Amino acid sequence: MDNQVVIFDTTLRDGEQALNASLSVHEKLQIALAIERLGVDVMEVGFPVSSPGDFESVQKIAQTVKNSRVCALARAVEGDIQACADALKVADHFRIHTFISTSDVHVQQKLKKDFSDVEAMAINAVKFARKFTDDVEFSCEDAGRTPIDNLCRMVENAIKAGATTVNIPDTVGYTIPNEFGGIITNLFNRVPNIDQAIISVHCHNDLGLAVANSMSAVQAGARQIECTINGIGERAGNCSLEEVAMIMKTRHEFLGVKTNINHQEIARTSKLVSDLCNMPVQLNKAIVGGNAFSHSSGIHQDGMLKASNTYEIMTPESVGIAKTKLNLTSRSGRHVIKHRMESLGYQENEFNLEELYTDFLELADKKGQVFDDDLEALHFNLQQQDAKDYYHLDTLNVQCGGGDFATASIKLLSGENSQIVSETGNGPVDCLYRAIKKAVDIDFEVADYKISNKGEGEDGLGKADLVVTWQGRNFHGYGLATDVIEASGQALIHTLNSIHRAQKIAAIKQDSKK
């Protein structure tokens, strides 16, 4: 049996479904490019029929990504599959992933059909998808609770219809490793044409077993794992990409399988997804958590000083985490910044040195020392500014003291227009947000707001994360600055630009109906 395991990343489809605010097309493209650098074989980037925004992002990613195969999801419905084909046809090669439920509880209670009806829909969906591509994946939703006879029958018929990958999802995270591995073994023993397709698994983490179940399936013969960066996804999340990738690398001699993952990109990709998706990584998260390579116990520290492999089964560098942090000052030149970014894993064509250096000098003058985390934060901020924004906060001035209210005065640019507005509020952020709301023609509400430190020490960069609600939808924004009020203003402007883009998409959709 082939020892290559296909890594199928669904961060931008299943992962994004769990976010409390949708990602913009620009943000999705950033994540897709990072996932491509990571070396994933297939990336599932959306559900095109679900919305014009999702269709646009799938199409944009399919146009841009070259080294990973781009995939989109469709129900076993011809309209969904057609939408996938229309969005993906800009790519030289692409995959259509269609699915239908197979468990009794789903078939009877959700679909309200007989299994034979579901089977016919699945066969028709696969055949229809094959009209657009020879790379078709079929998923048996809730396979973990599907009677094995029905599951074998569905897998056999999907392969006969033309599916080149058949996915066995533990949709609700119900199974345990030997049970799930047994399902895969049963399929290999009972499905006569199983050698004509790659068997895939898609495990959820409701019982904390997504990674364990996925690895059990690989040991039983599965050769594709569907996973997400940081394990994000519906409910308790999905199988974590970084964990299965490092399991197969670290225990290669035992498992005898390998992947195409560029392991040194893991930490950087994890950080980008965490920041853009507004989903912090817990400190004790395996591989990418803040404590994953830290040692507090005296016994552990003593062992580490003598030999790092006493308590580390992998090195921080193996996943792209630098052990040492370099202090930079305003006296540092461009060549030092370029060298440091390259040592952090960034290629020269991935950052604008002049823009980065300008922002670096400004930050160095404010805080004296600049660290690796600060450099990455500045680069992250510049990437967000690459998007074509309608709103810009040109100037802001906030005054507050011991009184009952604070005052904010702003100059806001809206396209070619500018406005100067002043407002009072119950604190500096409140009055700033009132002023911005007064200047824009958008009826929004702030649903969540928090401040965190993205640099090192007491003078690190402040990061504001904001969730704004507009017309029942949530939009996430963020800002970075040494001043948390400025960062808060940037975060709100970010969300307003996302809303403005959503308004434009809605207007285009409305015009197309006329």
C-alpha angles and dihedrals in degrees: 000000000000112000095208114106115203113225110216111190118203099173091122094048114028092018095051092050088070097053121107090222131034120248119240121240089254092052093047090051091052091053092045092054091049090050089049090053088049088063103242114167098217130016122196104209108177155322102268098193092056098076143342088250092055091047091051094049093048090050093047093049092046089054093049110035114080108162100052126052111249117223135186131197129241136174114236088275125112093227091056092048092048090052089053092050092048093051096043101041090092088072124082091227129014143161130232114207115199127179146180134181118263106175119101093240092053097039095048103032104030104029096025091213140116119261090246090058091051090047091054091049091051093050092048092048094052092047091048092049090051088064088071104034141004089225105081125158123196125197128201098212113220091011089157089070097036118113106255094235091056092044093052090048093050094047092049093049094045090054091047089052091055109271109153093189124035117196124209107199127194085207098179098033092245105137130079123226102263090042094050092043087051091056090055091046090051091052092052091048098045110030107083098201097040091117088069094069141041112250111224134188131209112188129186124210105229091127094030092255104109095110094040092049092048093051091046088054092050090053088052093053108275111142103190127060120195110209146144137231109268088001093274118165147101116346108330091004140246136289107298113244096206092052098051091042093054093042090057092045097044095042097035094129091054099041099034094212134110142192137209092240117137094223096195089066093059100091094045093048091047091052094048093050092046092052098043094043094044090232112130117213113240114246094240095047111134116255099355106037119115091247097042092105101024125107124202106164114094090226090052093047091050091051092047091052090053097042127346093217091066089082106005119073089184133021126246088237091059090069096036101266113138114223095208129051119215120219113220128189138189087271091065115107132223093262090059092051091047091049092048094050090049091049088053089058102263119135118226092250092054097071137039104236096197095051092042092049092050091053090043092056091048091051093043090054090053101045107018100224125052122199136199092264090053092052091051091047091052091049090048090052093050090052090057090052090058089078116095101254127196098196124055127177100222099179137355134186122185125186124189138153140148095318130100097266145026129221129222127191119189141176108214124191116210108184105299094345131084134198134191112211135173128196140167127225147158094281140345098288094043094053091044091053091046090053093049092047090051090053098051132063094229124110101214136155127210107238101175137007133178140162126216137173114250099177132050128283132355094314097050123130115284116228119202117201117194136180116199126188120218124170092342094309127110123226125191123213135175139188135193126206141127086247112065091207090057090046089051091052091049090050093054092045088051092055092045091054089051090051090048090054090048089052090053092050091049090050092051090049091050092049091051090058094055 
